[in-house]
């Protein structure tokens, strides 16, 4: 970990390429970009029309010649050229010029746990296209744990759960490294999709693309817990007539509809704990699980995890930006390296 920290201190900026949002941290300036990972393109001229929040608002509302694309899926760059164009626009000309003035521009980026070499290469090429001469890759789990203030460098267990839009990553860390981890291909989007499908099949209702997250509407109050409201009103479009319609949805039925993706997450947590050494599990009984990521704010998810594991569950103060803030702390040199001096023979 010492060598990695030394290299990260030489980096000038850090990027967290998420399926939902892209964040950029510049050393000395802090977090300067926090925008949706969306771009709108004119298919006739191949011109970039909009990026970030403005492009996201265009989803489902564009004519045929405008295409809204997401160049990042599950923390992996699936369209390198479009990701580079999106990042250039998000950074702006002034920041790009200041970065280009660096004699040997270095960048850092988060990568999902166990990302394959092809996915890592795509991330590196994306940042090289922005002018970076060297790119350091950091596991998202470690960056998120550092960003939410967990003492990952100590000889005791810390458990972090990164709840992303496309995937959920769970890990137990000790001595600055990952002891055991699991990446579950289920995230906030899968839960949203389950709710959308439930409303379509049971109530013949289609939700507009730009509505408030159906998750937050259907699970208002105490969310996943049975103590929440019995029903809630949802506005959408009738499948048959295409006219606007409102229905009152039973929240208990919604909770049942999202059990499948949530069960996969619980199974992943169980696997991590089974693979973890007993001494570290004993530490976790007191320290518990720290949740980070945008989907950590799913109402009632922390209560469900608390009941399943029997351990304390905490949500980070700013769960959505923990990973990039962890990278920023490494860039700024705020993390002390762990030094293990060999014993003299």
N, C-alpha and C positions, 0 to 999 in steps of 0.2 A: 504493500500500500504506500510505502514511503516514496518509491520511485514514481508511482502514478501521481501522487500529490505534487512532486517536484515538477513533473511535466505539465500538470494542469496549471500550476502557478505561472507558467510561461504563456498560457493561452490568453488571447485578447477578448474573445467573446464565446458564449455558450448558447446552444440551441436545443430546445426540447420540441421535437417534431411529434406531436400527438395527433391521433385520428380526429379529435374534436377541435383542438386549438394548438397553435404554434406560438412558442414563447422564445424570446431572445434576450439574453443578459449580456451586457457589455461591461467589461471591467472598468471601474471608475464611474460608471453612469447608472448601473443597476438594471432593473428590468425595464426595457424600453419597448418591447413588443409583446402583446398578449391578445391575439386575434384568432378567430376561427380559421381552420385550415381549409379554406374554400377559395376558389378562383372562378371567375366568369370569363368566357372566351367567345369572341365572335368567330364562328366557324367559316364565314365567308372570307375574312381577311386574316384570320389567325391572330388577331389583336387581342391583348388582354384588356378587358373592360373594367373589371373591379376585382378586389381581393378582400379578404377578411369579413368584417361584419356586413358591409354593403353587399358583397357577393352572396353571403348567406341569406340576406333578405330577399334576394332575387330568386331563390330556390322555388321552383314550381310556378313562377310568375313571368317567365321569359318567353319571347317568341321562338320560333323554330331555329333561327340562325344563331341564337345565343345558348351556349352550353355551360352549365354550372358543374364544375369538377372538383373532386377531392383527391389531390395527388398523394395523400398519405393515408394509409389504412393500417390500423392496429399498431401504430408506432413504426411502420415500415414504409419507406418511400416507394410507391408503385409507379410514379411518373417523374423521373429525375428532372427532365427539362421544365415541366410545369412547376415542380417544387422550387426550382431555382428562380424562375420568373416570379413566382408568388413571394418568395423571400426577399428578392430585390425590391419589390414594390412595398412590402411591409417595412423594410428597413428605411427606405427613403434615400434620396440622393445624398443628403448631408452626412448621414451615418456611414454610408458606403464609401464616400470619399475619405472620411477620417480613418476608416479601417484600412483602405487601400494604401494609405500613407505609411503604414507599418512596414518596416523593412522585411520582416519574415512573419507574415500573418499566421497565427495559430488559432484553431478553433476546437471546442469541445462539444460533444453531443451525447444525449441519452440514447441508449439502445435497449430494447426489451430483453428480459432475461432469456438466455439460450437462443438469441437471434442467430440465424444461420449466416454463413459468410457472405452469401449473396445480398442479404438485407443490410449487413454491416457495410458492404461495398457501396450499396446504393446511397446510404447516408453519407459516407465519405465523399463520393463523387458529387453529391449535391452541394456540400460545403466547399469543395475544391472549385466548383463552378462559380462560387462567390468570391474567389481569390485566396482561399486558405491554402497555405503551403504545407501545413501539417494538421491532421485532425485526430484528436484523442477521443476514444469512445469510453463511456462510463455506463455501467449497468444502472438502469432506471431505479432498481430497488435500493442500491447504495446511495444514489443521489437523493432519492426521496427521503430515506432515513436520515441523512445528514441535514436535509432541508427542514425537517420538522423537529430537529434538535435531539434526536436519539443518540445516546452515547455508544456509537457503533464500534469505537476503538477499544472498548473495555473487554475484559475477559468474562463477560456475562451476556446472557441472551437478550436480544431485542427482536421483536417480531413486527414486521411492517407489511401492510396490505395495500397495494397500489390498485385502486379501483378506476380503471380507465373506461373509455367509451367502447372499445372493441375487445378488451381483454382485462382480466384480473390477475395480478401477480402477487404471490405471497412468499415471504422468505423469513427465515430465522438467521440473524447475523450475530457474529461474535468475533472479536479481535480484528475488526475492520474488513471481514470477508463474509461471504455467504456460506452458511453451513449446509442448509438445505432449502430448496426453493421449488416452486411450482408455478407454471404459467397456464391459466385456464382461459380458453378462447371464448369467454363469456363476459360481457361488460354491460354498461348502462344501455347501449343500443339494443342488446338482446332483450333486456327487460322492457324497454319501450316497445320493441317489436311484438313482444308477447301481449302487451296491453292493447296495442293497435289491432292485432289479429282477434283478440277476444271481443273488442267492440264491433269489429266487422262481422264476425260469425254469429254473435249472440244478439246484436242490436241492429245489424245492417247499417252501420254508421262508419263513414270514412272521415278521418281527421285531416284537416288541412295541414300542409307541410310546415307552415309558419305559425301554427298554434303554439301556445305555451306547452312545454313538455307534458305529454299525456300522463306521464308518471306523476308529476307534481299535482295534476288535477285530480286524478283518480285516487291518489293516496294522500289526500290532504289530512290534516290533523295528526294523528299518531301513526299514520303510514301503515307499515306492515303489521303493527300490533292489532289484536282484535278489539282494543279499547277505542279505536278511532271511530269516525262517523259511520253510520250504517249505510249511507248512500251519498252520492254526489252527482251533480248535474254536469253533463258533457255536451258541448256544442260541436256539430260536424255536418257532414253532407250525407243525405240518404243514398244508399247504394243503388236503388232502383230508379228513383225519380231525379236524383241529382240536386234536389232542393235542400236548403238549410233546414236542419232539424235538431232538436235537443232531446236528450234521453236522460233518465235518472238511472244511474248505474249502481248496482250493489257492490260495495267495496269488498265484501267477503269473497265474492266471485272473482274480483280482480286479483285479490291476494292468492287465490287458488291458481289463477292463470299464470302467475309469474313464479310459481314454485319450481318449475322445471329449470329455468336458468339459475335461480338462487340455490337449488340443490346441488348443481354442478360446482358452484363456488364453495359451498360447505364441504363437499367431498374433497376439493382441492386443499382446503385448510386442514382437514383430517389427515390427508396423506402427508402433508408437511410435518405435522406434529408426530405422526407415526415414525417418520424417517429421522426425526430429531433425537440426538442423544438424551438420555433421561435427565442428566444434570442440567441441561439447558431448558428442558421442559419444566423442571422445578423452578427455575428462574422466572419463566413466563407466567407461572401461576400467580406471581405477585406483580410483575411488570405489565402483563397483558398484551393486547394487540393495538397497534396504532394504525388508523386508517387514513390514507391520503388519496388524492385523485378526485376529479370532479364528481364521479359517481358515488363517492363516500357520503355525499349529502343526501342520498336516497333515504326518505323518511322511514325510520324504524329499522334500517339495516343493522345498525350497531346493536340494537336490542336483540335482534335475531341471532347475531353472532355471539352475544353474551350468553344467551340461553343455550346455544349449541355447544360452546366450548367450556362454559363455566368459568371463563377468565374475564378480567376487566377489558373493556374495549373503549378506546379513545379515538376521537376524530381530531386531526391536526387543526391548528388555528386557521391556516389558509391552505386547505388540502389540495386545491387545484394548482397551486404554484410551488409546491414543496420540491419537486424534482429540479426545476430550473433554479430555484433559490439554493438548493444544495450544490449544484454546479457552480453557482456564483460564489458561494462561500469557499469552495475549493480554489477558484480563480483568484479570489482576493486574499488567499492565504490565511483565512480565519480558522482553518482546521489544522490542528497540530498532528503531525505524523506520528505513527506508532513506531517506536524504535526498540527492537529487541536485541540487546547486546549479547553476543555469544559468551558463554562462561569460559573462563580461562581453564585450560587443562591442567 
